[in-house]
């Protein structure tokens, strides 16, 4: 049976009275105070589509979101506008085989953040193609393999990160015990860094952040 889903959401907020930052900048420090101003606004929208076909063992889905935020602030008695914008999405195809020993989830994610005021503009673009697969080795032994390649591109810096995370699971039918072997980010057993942008009015912060190093874990679970 062919199934189609579509979801749409949108919102707009217009704030008549808003407590903003009043900034006093000197050579040694930046002092932030509160000040009431008028007319800040926020807009956001989200779209989602999912389609399953009755004659094709695949499903297709995708989503797209957009958020725009305009914030006014004061610096040395001058009013300025700080704009932040985010657009992100994902598109993927997933197998729906009934008797296959291998299944997959193939997709592409992206996110773009833009920050802008009267003096400067910064952009952080993150893209990630990924492939997740899983299957059955025997009646009681199952395998999983998640992989992705993430590209970070900012105004001044770039980073690439390739992650592979395998997993084996052994579980007998009607048994309360499960044994597993899990690897996370096994190609990067040492710490790697990613790019982040945490900008706000009068402050542009573009930084590299260390992520959890890869690991391998063996364990068991008891189901009650």
PyMOL commands that set and color helices and strands:
alter all, ss='L'
color gray80, all
select strands_A, chain A and resi 3-25+30-52+58-75+78-95+102-116+121-136+141-154+158-170+177-184+193-197+206-210+215-222
alter strands_A, ss='S'
color yellow, strands_A
deselect
rebuild
show_as cartoon
